[in-house]
Amino acid sequence: MKHYIVHPAATMAGHQVLRSVSHHQHQQLIASLSAVISVQLWPHQIATIEALIAGYQEMGTLNEEIVREYLPCENEVAQLYPAD
């Protein structure tokens, strides 16, 4: 038997999160956790998970920006020092 509890306060808007995810992402998180046989979540746990997701998304964006900035340099180096 599946036992799944999300404490009501955990789904309420207004819980302070340093980095936030969209409402849709929040709902996806809640839905994906429903596949777990037994889980009990508190607001701070959901906020932590959301902050981690948002942080990884920010890191991905930053990585894309770094690649865009340095790709021309890599191409120039590749032309100057072709592989044998």
PyMOL Python script that loads the backbone (N, CA, C, O; Angstrom):
from pymol import cmd

cmd.read_pdbstr("""\
ATOM      1  N   MET A   1       0.843  -1.181   0.000  1.00  0.00           N
ATOM      2  CA  MET A   1       0.000   0.000   0.000  1.00  0.00           C
ATOM      3  C   MET A   1       0.884   1.238   0.000  1.00  0.00           C
ATOM      4  O   MET A   1       1.837   1.330   0.773  1.00  0.00           O
ATOM      5  N   LYS A   2       0.564   2.181  -0.864  1.00  0.00           N
ATOM      6  CA  LYS A   2       1.324   3.414  -0.960  1.00  0.00           C
ATOM      7  C   LYS A   2       0.922   4.352   0.168  1.00  0.00           C
ATOM      8  O   LYS A   2      -0.262   4.539   0.447  1.00  0.00           O
ATOM      9  N   HIS A   3       1.921   4.934   0.810  1.00  0.00           N
ATOM     10  CA  HIS A   3       1.670   5.893   1.881  1.00  0.00           C
ATOM     11  C   HIS A   3       2.403   7.173   1.519  1.00  0.00           C
ATOM     12  O   HIS A   3       3.634   7.198   1.492  1.00  0.00           O
ATOM     13  N   TYR A   4       1.668   8.222   1.244  1.00  0.00           N
ATOM     14  CA  TYR A   4       2.268   9.461   0.750  1.00  0.00           C
ATOM     15  C   TYR A   4       1.671  10.640   1.487  1.00  0.00           C
ATOM     16  O   TYR A   4       0.461  10.862   1.442  1.00  0.00           O
ATOM     17  N   ILE A   5       2.515  11.393   2.163  1.00  0.00           N
ATOM     18  CA  ILE A   5       2.035  12.560   2.901  1.00  0.00           C
ATOM     19  C   ILE A   5       2.856  13.774   2.507  1.00  0.00           C
ATOM     20  O   ILE A   5       4.083  13.764   2.604  1.00  0.00           O
ATOM     21  N   VAL A   6       2.188  14.798   2.071  1.00  0.00           N
ATOM     22  CA  VAL A   6       2.820  16.108   1.931  1.00  0.00           C
ATOM     23  C   VAL A   6       2.081  16.988   2.903  1.00  0.00           C
ATOM     24  O   VAL A   6       0.890  17.249   2.730  1.00  0.00           O
ATOM     25  N   HIS A   7       2.762  17.444   3.910  1.00  0.00           N
ATOM     26  CA  HIS A   7       2.115  18.260   4.925  1.00  0.00           C
ATOM     27  C   HIS A   7       1.561  19.524   4.279  1.00  0.00           C
ATOM     28  O   HIS A   7       2.235  20.130   3.447  1.00  0.00           O
ATOM     29  N   PRO A   8       0.355  19.932   4.642  1.00  0.00           N
ATOM     30  CA  PRO A   8      -0.311  21.052   3.983  1.00  0.00           C
ATOM     31  C   PRO A   8       0.557  22.298   3.858  1.00  0.00           C
ATOM     32  O   PRO A   8       0.542  22.964   2.823  1.00  0.00           O
ATOM     33  N   ALA A   9       1.297  22.608   4.883  1.00  0.00           N
ATOM     34  CA  ALA A   9       2.129  23.809   4.823  1.00  0.00           C
ATOM     35  C   ALA A   9       3.195  23.693   3.747  1.00  0.00           C
ATOM     36  O   ALA A   9       3.701  24.705   3.261  1.00  0.00           O
ATOM     37  N   ALA A  10       3.540  22.471   3.371  1.00  0.00           N
ATOM     38  CA  ALA A  10       4.589  22.266   2.380  1.00  0.00           C
ATOM     39  C   ALA A  10       4.158  22.720   0.998  1.00  0.00           C
ATOM     40  O   ALA A  10       5.003  23.069   0.174  1.00  0.00           O
ATOM     41  N   THR A  11       2.876  22.723   0.733  1.00  0.00           N
ATOM     42  CA  THR A  11       2.405  23.098  -0.592  1.00  0.00           C
ATOM     43  C   THR A  11       1.901  24.532  -0.646  1.00  0.00           C
ATOM     44  O   THR A  11       1.454  25.002  -1.692  1.00  0.00           O
ATOM     45  N   MET A  12       1.974  25.219   0.478  1.00  0.00           N
ATOM     46  CA  MET A  12       1.478  26.592   0.518  1.00  0.00           C
ATOM     47  C   MET A  12       2.501  27.544  -0.076  1.00  0.00           C
ATOM     48  O   MET A  12       3.700  27.409   0.171  1.00  0.00           O
ATOM     49  N   ALA A  13       2.037  28.496  -0.850  1.00  0.00           N
ATOM     50  CA  ALA A  13       2.923  29.536  -1.368  1.00  0.00           C
ATOM     51  C   ALA A  13       3.326  30.424  -0.203  1.00  0.00           C
ATOM     52  O   ALA A  13       2.641  30.476   0.819  1.00  0.00           O
ATOM     53  N   GLY A  14       4.421  31.106  -0.362  1.00  0.00           N
ATOM     54  CA  GLY A  14       4.843  32.018   0.679  1.00  0.00           C
ATOM     55  C   GLY A  14       5.926  31.469   1.572  1.00  0.00           C
ATOM     56  O   GLY A  14       6.484  32.202   2.389  1.00  0.00           O
ATOM     57  N   HIS A  15       6.240  30.182   1.435  1.00  0.00           N
ATOM     58  CA  HIS A  15       7.342  29.632   2.218  1.00  0.00           C
ATOM     59  C   HIS A  15       8.631  30.200   1.633  1.00  0.00           C
ATOM     60  O   HIS A  15       8.852  30.116   0.425  1.00  0.00           O
ATOM     61  N   GLN A  16       9.473  30.771   2.471  1.00  0.00           N
ATOM     62  CA  GLN A  16      10.686  31.429   2.005  1.00  0.00           C
ATOM     63  C   GLN A  16      11.653  30.416   1.387  1.00  0.00           C
ATOM     64  O   GLN A  16      12.027  29.432   2.024  1.00  0.00           O
ATOM     65  N   VAL A  17      12.048  30.669   0.152  1.00  0.00           N
ATOM     66  CA  VAL A  17      13.040  29.859  -0.543  1.00  0.00           C
ATOM     67  C   VAL A  17      14.048  30.824  -1.136  1.00  0.00           C
ATOM     68  O   VAL A  17      13.668  31.789  -1.800  1.00  0.00           O
ATOM     69  N   LEU A  18      15.334  30.574  -0.903  1.00  0.00           N
ATOM     70  CA  LEU A  18      16.346  31.473  -1.436  1.00  0.00           C
ATOM     71  C   LEU A  18      16.310  31.505  -2.955  1.00  0.00           C
ATOM     72  O   LEU A  18      16.390  32.569  -3.569  1.00  0.00           O
ATOM     73  N   ARG A  19      16.191  30.334  -3.549  1.00  0.00           N
ATOM     74  CA  ARG A  19      16.030  30.239  -4.997  1.00  0.00           C
ATOM     75  C   ARG A  19      14.687  29.560  -5.212  1.00  0.00           C
ATOM     76  O   ARG A  19      14.354  28.602  -4.514  1.00  0.00           O
ATOM     77  N   SER A  20      13.933  30.040  -6.151  1.00  0.00           N
ATOM     78  CA  SER A  20      12.604  29.459  -6.325  1.00  0.00           C
ATOM     79  C   SER A  20      12.497  28.763  -7.674  1.00  0.00           C
ATOM     80  O   SER A  20      13.220  29.079  -8.618  1.00  0.00           O
ATOM     81  N   VAL A  21      11.590  27.822  -7.736  1.00  0.00           N
ATOM     82  CA  VAL A  21      11.261  27.157  -8.984  1.00  0.00           C
ATOM     83  C   VAL A  21       9.847  27.585  -9.351  1.00  0.00           C
ATOM     84  O   VAL A  21       9.109  28.117  -8.522  1.00  0.00           O
ATOM     85  N   SER A  22       9.486  27.346 -10.590  1.00  0.00           N
ATOM     86  CA  SER A  22       8.156  27.745 -11.035  1.00  0.00           C
ATOM     87  C   SER A  22       7.090  26.882 -10.360  1.00  0.00           C
ATOM     88  O   SER A  22       7.384  25.819  -9.813  1.00  0.00           O
ATOM     89  N   HIS A  23       5.868  27.356 -10.410  1.00  0.00           N
ATOM     90  CA  HIS A  23       4.748  26.597  -9.840  1.00  0.00           C
ATOM     91  C   HIS A  23       4.651  25.229 -10.524  1.00  0.00           C
ATOM     92  O   HIS A  23       4.405  24.213  -9.874  1.00  0.00           O
ATOM     93  N   HIS A  24       4.850  25.224 -11.844  1.00  0.00           N
ATOM     94  CA  HIS A  24       4.788  23.967 -12.600  1.00  0.00           C
ATOM     95  C   HIS A  24       5.871  23.000 -12.114  1.00  0.00           C
ATOM     96  O   HIS A  24       5.603  21.812 -11.934  1.00  0.00           O
ATOM     97  N   GLN A  25       7.097  23.505 -11.901  1.00  0.00           N
ATOM     98  CA  GLN A  25       8.179  22.651 -11.414  1.00  0.00           C
ATOM     99  C   GLN A  25       7.874  22.140 -10.011  1.00  0.00           C
ATOM    100  O   GLN A  25       8.184  20.995  -9.679  1.00  0.00           O
ATOM    101  N   HIS A  26       7.268  22.992  -9.191  1.00  0.00           N
ATOM    102  CA  HIS A  26       6.883  22.580  -7.841  1.00  0.00           C
ATOM    103  C   HIS A  26       5.879  21.429  -7.919  1.00  0.00           C
ATOM    104  O   HIS A  26       6.001  20.444  -7.192  1.00  0.00           O
ATOM    105  N   GLN A  27       4.895  21.556  -8.797  1.00  0.00           N
ATOM    106  CA  GLN A  27       3.892  20.505  -8.952  1.00  0.00           C
ATOM    107  C   GLN A  27       4.522  19.219  -9.490  1.00  0.00           C
ATOM    108  O   GLN A  27       4.144  18.121  -9.081  1.00  0.00           O
ATOM    109  N   GLN A  28       5.491  19.359 -10.417  1.00  0.00           N
ATOM    110  CA  GLN A  28       6.184  18.179 -10.935  1.00  0.00           C
ATOM    111  C   GLN A  28       6.949  17.471  -9.824  1.00  0.00           C
ATOM    112  O   GLN A  28       6.961  16.242  -9.755  1.00  0.00           O
ATOM    113  N   LEU A  29       7.581  18.244  -8.963  1.00  0.00           N
ATOM    114  CA  LEU A  29       8.314  17.673  -7.837  1.00  0.00           C
ATOM    115  C   LEU A  29       7.379  16.874  -6.944  1.00  0.00           C
ATOM    116  O   LEU A  29       7.684  15.739  -6.576  1.00  0.00           O
ATOM    117  N   ILE A  30       6.245  17.463  -6.596  1.00  0.00           N
ATOM    118  CA  ILE A  30       5.270  16.782  -5.746  1.00  0.00           C
ATOM    119  C   ILE A  30       4.777  15.506  -6.432  1.00  0.00           C
ATOM    120  O   ILE A  30       4.672  14.457  -5.797  1.00  0.00           O
ATOM    121  N   ALA A  31       4.476  15.599  -7.731  1.00  0.00           N
ATOM    122  CA  ALA A  31       3.967  14.435  -8.465  1.00  0.00           C
ATOM    123  C   ALA A  31       5.020  13.335  -8.559  1.00  0.00           C
ATOM    124  O   ALA A  31       4.696  12.157  -8.404  1.00  0.00           O
ATOM    125  N   SER A  32       6.272  13.704  -8.809  1.00  0.00           N
ATOM    126  CA  SER A  32       7.310  12.679  -8.948  1.00  0.00           C
ATOM    127  C   SER A  32       7.574  11.974  -7.627  1.00  0.00           C
ATOM    128  O   SER A  32       7.921  10.793  -7.611  1.00  0.00           O
ATOM    129  N   LEU A  33       7.415  12.684  -6.530  1.00  0.00           N
ATOM    130  CA  LEU A  33       7.617  12.055  -5.229  1.00  0.00           C
ATOM    131  C   LEU A  33       6.485  11.099  -4.872  1.00  0.00           C
ATOM    132  O   LEU A  33       6.633  10.265  -3.979  1.00  0.00           O
ATOM    133  N   SER A  34       5.351  11.216  -5.569  1.00  0.00           N
ATOM    134  CA  SER A  34       4.217  10.344  -5.261  1.00  0.00           C
ATOM    135  C   SER A  34       4.491   8.895  -5.659  1.00  0.00           C
ATOM    136  O   SER A  34       3.784   7.990  -5.216  1.00  0.00           O
ATOM    137  N   ALA A  35       5.507   8.667  -6.488  1.00  0.00           N
ATOM    138  CA  ALA A  35       5.854   7.305  -6.895  1.00  0.00           C
ATOM    139  C   ALA A  35       6.591   6.557  -5.787  1.00  0.00           C
ATOM    140  O   ALA A  35       6.729   5.334  -5.841  1.00  0.00           O
ATOM    141  N   VAL A  36       7.055   7.283  -4.802  1.00  0.00           N
ATOM    142  CA  VAL A  36       7.773   6.659  -3.690  1.00  0.00           C
ATOM    143  C   VAL A  36       6.766   5.924  -2.810  1.00  0.00           C
ATOM    144  O   VAL A  36       5.665   6.419  -2.570  1.00  0.00           O
ATOM    145  N   ILE A  37       7.143   4.761  -2.339  1.00  0.00           N
ATOM    146  CA  ILE A  37       6.231   3.948  -1.529  1.00  0.00           C
ATOM    147  C   ILE A  37       5.795   4.685  -0.273  1.00  0.00           C
ATOM    148  O   ILE A  37       4.604   4.733   0.032  1.00  0.00           O
ATOM    149  N   SER A  38       6.731   5.254   0.451  1.00  0.00           N
ATOM    150  CA  SER A  38       6.387   5.945   1.685  1.00  0.00           C
ATOM    151  C   SER A  38       7.306   7.149   1.851  1.00  0.00           C
ATOM    152  O   SER A  38       8.528   7.007   1.893  1.00  0.00           O
ATOM    153  N   VAL A  39       6.721   8.312   1.944  1.00  0.00           N
ATOM    154  CA  VAL A  39       7.515   9.526   2.114  1.00  0.00           C
ATOM    155  C   VAL A  39       6.715  10.521   2.934  1.00  0.00           C
ATOM    156  O   VAL A  39       5.492  10.602   2.817  1.00  0.00           O
ATOM    157  N   GLN A  40       7.405  11.263   3.750  1.00  0.00           N
ATOM    158  CA  GLN A  40       6.755  12.298   4.536  1.00  0.00           C
ATOM    159  C   GLN A  40       7.589  13.562   4.363  1.00  0.00           C
ATOM    160  O   GLN A  40       8.776  13.581   4.687  1.00  0.00           O
ATOM    161  N   LEU A  41       6.973  14.599   3.859  1.00  0.00           N
ATOM    162  CA  LEU A  41       7.700  15.827   3.543  1.00  0.00           C
ATOM    163  C   LEU A  41       7.227  16.990   4.391  1.00  0.00           C
ATOM    164  O   LEU A  41       6.036  17.143   4.660  1.00  0.00           O
ATOM    165  N   TRP A  42       8.171  17.798   4.801  1.00  0.00           N
ATOM    166  CA  TRP A  42       7.892  19.015   5.549  1.00  0.00           C
ATOM    167  C   TRP A  42       8.281  20.209   4.695  1.00  0.00           C
ATOM    168  O   TRP A  42       9.071  20.060   3.762  1.00  0.00           O
ATOM    169  N   PRO A  43       7.751  21.384   4.986  1.00  0.00           N
ATOM    170  CA  PRO A  43       8.026  22.563   4.156  1.00  0.00           C
ATOM    171  C   PRO A  43       9.514  22.822   3.926  1.00  0.00           C
ATOM    172  O   PRO A  43       9.913  23.144   2.806  1.00  0.00           O
ATOM    173  N   HIS A  44      10.329  22.689   4.951  1.00  0.00           N
ATOM    174  CA  HIS A  44      11.752  22.975   4.767  1.00  0.00           C
ATOM    175  C   HIS A  44      12.418  21.957   3.843  1.00  0.00           C
ATOM    176  O   HIS A  44      13.394  22.288   3.170  1.00  0.00           O
ATOM    177  N   GLN A  45      11.912  20.732   3.797  1.00  0.00           N
ATOM    178  CA  GLN A  45      12.482  19.730   2.904  1.00  0.00           C
ATOM    179  C   GLN A  45      12.142  20.047   1.454  1.00  0.00           C
ATOM    180  O   GLN A  45      12.996  19.945   0.574  1.00  0.00           O
ATOM    181  N   ILE A  46      10.902  20.429   1.209  1.00  0.00           N
ATOM    182  CA  ILE A  46      10.511  20.803  -0.148  1.00  0.00           C
ATOM    183  C   ILE A  46      11.266  22.053  -0.572  1.00  0.00           C
ATOM    184  O   ILE A  46      11.728  22.142  -1.709  1.00  0.00           O
ATOM    185  N   ALA A  47      11.395  23.017   0.330  1.00  0.00           N
ATOM    186  CA  ALA A  47      12.136  24.243   0.014  1.00  0.00           C
ATOM    187  C   ALA A  47      13.590  23.924  -0.316  1.00  0.00           C
ATOM    188  O   ALA A  47      14.164  24.519  -1.228  1.00  0.00           O
ATOM    189  N   THR A  48      14.184  22.997   0.414  1.00  0.00           N
ATOM    190  CA  THR A  48      15.570  22.612   0.148  1.00  0.00           C
ATOM    191  C   THR A  48      15.696  21.944  -1.212  1.00  0.00           C
ATOM    192  O   THR A  48      16.614  22.253  -1.972  1.00  0.00           O
ATOM    193  N   ILE A  49      14.783  21.034  -1.524  1.00  0.00           N
ATOM    194  CA  ILE A  49      14.806  20.358  -2.822  1.00  0.00           C
ATOM    195  C   ILE A  49      14.624  21.375  -3.941  1.00  0.00           C
ATOM    196  O   ILE A  49      15.333  21.327  -4.946  1.00  0.00           O
ATOM    197  N   GLU A  50      13.680  22.294  -3.773  1.00  0.00           N
ATOM    198  CA  GLU A  50      13.453  23.316  -4.789  1.00  0.00           C
ATOM    199  C   GLU A  50      14.685  24.202  -4.955  1.00  0.00           C
ATOM    200  O   GLU A  50      15.043  24.559  -6.078  1.00  0.00           O
ATOM    201  N   ALA A  51      15.335  24.558  -3.853  1.00  0.00           N
ATOM    202  CA  ALA A  51      16.539  25.388  -3.929  1.00  0.00           C
ATOM    203  C   ALA A  51      17.657  24.653  -4.664  1.00  0.00           C
ATOM    204  O   ALA A  51      18.393  25.258  -5.444  1.00  0.00           O
ATOM    205  N   LEU A  52      17.782  23.351  -4.415  1.00  0.00           N
ATOM    206  CA  LEU A  52      18.792  22.564  -5.121  1.00  0.00           C
ATOM    207  C   LEU A  52      18.504  22.514  -6.619  1.00  0.00           C
ATOM    208  O   LEU A  52      19.409  22.688  -7.435  1.00  0.00           O
ATOM    209  N   ILE A  53      17.244  22.275  -6.976  1.00  0.00           N
ATOM    210  CA  ILE A  53      16.862  22.237  -8.390  1.00  0.00           C
ATOM    211  C   ILE A  53      17.173  23.574  -9.043  1.00  0.00           C
ATOM    212  O   ILE A  53      17.786  23.623 -10.109  1.00  0.00           O
ATOM    213  N   ALA A  54      16.750  24.663  -8.402  1.00  0.00           N
ATOM    214  CA  ALA A  54      16.990  25.995  -8.959  1.00  0.00           C
ATOM    215  C   ALA A  54      18.486  26.278  -9.059  1.00  0.00           C
ATOM    216  O   ALA A  54      18.943  26.873 -10.035  1.00  0.00           O
ATOM    217  N   GLY A  55      19.243  25.855  -8.057  1.00  0.00           N
ATOM    218  CA  GLY A  55      20.690  26.063  -8.087  1.00  0.00           C
ATOM    219  C   GLY A  55      21.342  25.333  -9.244  1.00  0.00           C
ATOM    220  O   GLY A  55      22.204  25.888  -9.925  1.00  0.00           O
ATOM    221  N   TYR A  56      20.933  24.081  -9.473  1.00  0.00           N
ATOM    222  CA  TYR A  56      21.482  23.332 -10.599  1.00  0.00           C
ATOM    223  C   TYR A  56      21.086  23.973 -11.926  1.00  0.00           C
ATOM    224  O   TYR A  56      21.878  23.982 -12.869  1.00  0.00           O
ATOM    225  N   GLN A  57      19.872  24.506 -12.009  1.00  0.00           N
ATOM    226  CA  GLN A  57      19.454  25.188 -13.230  1.00  0.00           C
ATOM    227  C   GLN A  57      20.301  26.430 -13.461  1.00  0.00           C
ATOM    228  O   GLN A  57      20.696  26.712 -14.592  1.00  0.00           O
ATOM    229  N   GLU A  58      20.586  27.179 -12.387  1.00  0.00           N
ATOM    230  CA  GLU A  58      21.435  28.362 -12.508  1.00  0.00           C
ATOM    231  C   GLU A  58      22.846  27.970 -12.936  1.00  0.00           C
ATOM    232  O   GLU A  58      23.465  28.662 -13.745  1.00  0.00           O
ATOM    233  N   MET A  59      23.357  26.858 -12.395  1.00  0.00           N
ATOM    234  CA  MET A  59      24.683  26.392 -12.787  1.00  0.00           C
ATOM    235  C   MET A  59      24.704  26.032 -14.269  1.00  0.00           C
ATOM    236  O   MET A  59      25.677  26.322 -14.965  1.00  0.00           O
ATOM    237  N   GLY A  60      23.640  25.404 -14.752  1.00  0.00           N
ATOM    238  CA  GLY A  60      23.552  25.059 -16.164  1.00  0.00           C
ATOM    239  C   GLY A  60      23.557  26.292 -17.039  1.00  0.00           C
ATOM    240  O   GLY A  60      24.213  26.317 -18.081  1.00  0.00           O
ATOM    241  N   THR A  61      22.827  27.322 -16.620  1.00  0.00           N
ATOM    242  CA  THR A  61      22.798  28.579 -17.368  1.00  0.00           C
ATOM    243  C   THR A  61      24.176  29.220 -17.374  1.00  0.00           C
ATOM    244  O   THR A  61      24.639  29.701 -18.409  1.00  0.00           O
ATOM    245  N   LEU A  62      24.831  29.228 -16.221  1.00  0.00           N
ATOM    246  CA  LEU A  62      26.172  29.795 -16.126  1.00  0.00           C
ATOM    247  C   LEU A  62      27.142  29.027 -17.012  1.00  0.00           C
ATOM    248  O   LEU A  62      27.973  29.632 -17.689  1.00  0.00           O
ATOM    249  N   ASN A  63      27.045  27.699 -17.016  1.00  0.00           N
ATOM    250  CA  ASN A  63      27.911  26.891 -17.879  1.00  0.00           C
ATOM    251  C   ASN A  63      27.695  27.228 -19.345  1.00  0.00           C
ATOM    252  O   ASN A  63      28.658  27.311 -20.107  1.00  0.00           O
ATOM    253  N   GLU A  64      26.448  27.425 -19.752  1.00  0.00           N
ATOM    254  CA  GLU A  64      26.154  27.802 -21.134  1.00  0.00           C
ATOM    255  C   GLU A  64      26.796  29.138 -21.467  1.00  0.00           C
ATOM    256  O   GLU A  64      27.353  29.306 -22.552  1.00  0.00           O
ATOM    257  N   GLU A  65      26.721  30.095 -20.537  1.00  0.00           N
ATOM    258  CA  GLU A  65      27.318  31.408 -20.760  1.00  0.00           C
ATOM    259  C   GLU A  65      28.836  31.304 -20.888  1.00  0.00           C
ATOM    260  O   GLU A  65      29.437  31.972 -21.729  1.00  0.00           O
ATOM    261  N   ILE A  66      29.450  30.473 -20.063  1.00  0.00           N
ATOM    262  CA  ILE A  66      30.903  30.285 -20.128  1.00  0.00           C
ATOM    263  C   ILE A  66      31.297  29.671 -21.464  1.00  0.00           C
ATOM    264  O   ILE A  66      32.268  30.102 -22.086  1.00  0.00           O
ATOM    265  N   VAL A  67      30.550  28.668 -21.906  1.00  0.00           N
ATOM    266  CA  VAL A  67      30.843  28.027 -23.191  1.00  0.00           C
ATOM    267  C   VAL A  67      30.727  29.041 -24.316  1.00  0.00           C
ATOM    268  O   VAL A  67      31.594  29.096 -25.189  1.00  0.00           O
ATOM    269  N   ARG A  68      29.663  29.847 -24.311  1.00  0.00           N
ATOM    270  CA  ARG A  68      29.493  30.859 -25.359  1.00  0.00           C
ATOM    271  C   ARG A  68      30.648  31.857 -25.349  1.00  0.00           C
ATOM    272  O   ARG A  68      31.092  32.306 -26.405  1.00  0.00           O
ATOM    273  N   GLU A  69      31.134  32.205 -24.159  1.00  0.00           N
ATOM    274  CA  GLU A  69      32.208  33.187 -24.054  1.00  0.00           C
ATOM    275  C   GLU A  69      33.543  32.625 -24.536  1.00  0.00           C
ATOM    276  O   GLU A  69      34.305  33.326 -25.202  1.00  0.00           O
ATOM    277  N   TYR A  70      33.830  31.372 -24.206  1.00  0.00           N
ATOM    278  CA  TYR A  70      35.143  30.814 -24.502  1.00  0.00           C
ATOM    279  C   TYR A  70      35.209  29.963 -25.759  1.00  0.00           C
ATOM    280  O   TYR A  70      36.305  29.589 -26.177  1.00  0.00           O
ATOM    281  N   LEU A  71      34.096  29.647 -26.366  1.00  0.00           N
ATOM    282  CA  LEU A  71      34.108  28.828 -27.575  1.00  0.00           C
ATOM    283  C   LEU A  71      34.921  29.467 -28.698  1.00  0.00           C
ATOM    284  O   LEU A  71      35.694  28.768 -29.353  1.00  0.00           O
ATOM    285  N   PRO A  72      34.773  30.769 -28.943  1.00  0.00           N
ATOM    286  CA  PRO A  72      35.609  31.379 -29.987  1.00  0.00           C
ATOM    287  C   PRO A  72      37.106  31.211 -29.693  1.00  0.00           C
ATOM    288  O   PRO A  72      37.896  31.004 -30.614  1.00  0.00           O
ATOM    289  N   CYS A  73      37.497  31.297 -28.430  1.00  0.00           N
ATOM    290  CA  CYS A  73      38.907  31.102 -28.060  1.00  0.00           C
ATOM    291  C   CYS A  73      39.348  29.678 -28.360  1.00  0.00           C
ATOM    292  O   CYS A  73      40.445  29.457 -28.872  1.00  0.00           O
ATOM    293  N   GLU A  74      38.498  28.718 -28.042  1.00  0.00           N
ATOM    294  CA  GLU A  74      38.838  27.321 -28.314  1.00  0.00           C
ATOM    295  C   GLU A  74      39.001  27.086 -29.807  1.00  0.00           C
ATOM    296  O   GLU A  74      39.905  26.366 -30.230  1.00  0.00           O
ATOM    297  N   ASN A  75      38.128  27.691 -30.607  1.00  0.00           N
ATOM    298  CA  ASN A  75      38.233  27.547 -32.058  1.00  0.00           C
ATOM    299  C   ASN A  75      39.532  28.154 -32.567  1.00  0.00           C
ATOM    300  O   ASN A  75      40.187  27.587 -33.442  1.00  0.00           O
ATOM    301  N   GLU A  76      39.906  29.312 -32.017  1.00  0.00           N
ATOM    302  CA  GLU A  76      41.152  29.965 -32.421  1.00  0.00           C
ATOM    303  C   GLU A  76      42.361  29.103 -32.052  1.00  0.00           C
ATOM    304  O   GLU A  76      43.278  28.944 -32.858  1.00  0.00           O
ATOM    305  N   VAL A  77      42.365  28.553 -30.851  1.00  0.00           N
ATOM    306  CA  VAL A  77      43.461  27.676 -30.421  1.00  0.00           C
ATOM    307  C   VAL A  77      43.519  26.436 -31.310  1.00  0.00           C
ATOM    308  O   VAL A  77      44.605  25.992 -31.681  1.00  0.00           O
ATOM    309  N   ALA A  78      42.373  25.881 -31.650  1.00  0.00           N
ATOM    310  CA  ALA A  78      42.333  24.697 -32.511  1.00  0.00           C
ATOM    311  C   ALA A  78      42.921  25.001 -33.886  1.00  0.00           C
ATOM    312  O   ALA A  78      43.571  24.145 -34.486  1.00  0.00           O
ATOM    313  N   GLN A  79      42.698  26.208 -34.382  1.00  0.00           N
ATOM    314  CA  GLN A  79      43.265  26.586 -35.680  1.00  0.00           C
ATOM    315  C   GLN A  79      44.770  26.824 -35.580  1.00  0.00           C
ATOM    316  O   GLN A  79      45.517  26.492 -36.500  1.00  0.00           O
ATOM    317  N   LEU A  80      45.214  27.399 -34.460  1.00  0.00           N
ATOM    318  CA  LEU A  80      46.639  27.671 -34.278  1.00  0.00           C
ATOM    319  C   LEU A  80      47.439  26.395 -34.042  1.00  0.00           C
ATOM    320  O   LEU A  80      48.582  26.281 -34.484  1.00  0.00           O
ATOM    321  N   TYR A  81      46.836  25.440 -33.346  1.00  0.00           N
ATOM    322  CA  TYR A  81      47.519  24.198 -32.994  1.00  0.00           C
ATOM    323  C   TYR A  81      46.683  22.999 -33.431  1.00  0.00           C
ATOM    324  O   TYR A  81      46.077  22.323 -32.599  1.00  0.00           O
ATOM    325  N   PRO A  82      46.651  22.737 -34.741  1.00  0.00           N
ATOM    326  CA  PRO A  82      45.821  21.625 -35.226  1.00  0.00           C
ATOM    327  C   PRO A  82      46.333  20.280 -34.699  1.00  0.00           C
ATOM    328  O   PRO A  82      47.534  20.070 -34.527  1.00  0.00           O
ATOM    329  N   ALA A  83      45.393  19.393 -34.455  1.00  0.00           N
ATOM    330  CA  ALA A  83      45.743  18.038 -34.006  1.00  0.00           C
ATOM    331  C   ALA A  83      46.365  17.287 -35.169  1.00  0.00           C
ATOM    332  O   ALA A  83      45.960  17.456 -36.319  1.00  0.00           O
ATOM    333  N   ASP A  84      47.342  16.465 -34.865  1.00  0.00           N
ATOM    334  CA  ASP A  84      48.012  15.695 -35.934  1.00  0.00           C
ATOM    335  C   ASP A  84      47.208  14.512 -36.357  1.00  0.00           C
ATOM    336  O   ASP A  84      47.627  13.765 -37.241  1.00  0.00           O
TER     337      ASP A  84
END
""", "prot")
cmd.dss("prot")
cmd.show_as("cartoon", "prot")
cmd.util.cbc("prot")
cmd.orient("prot")
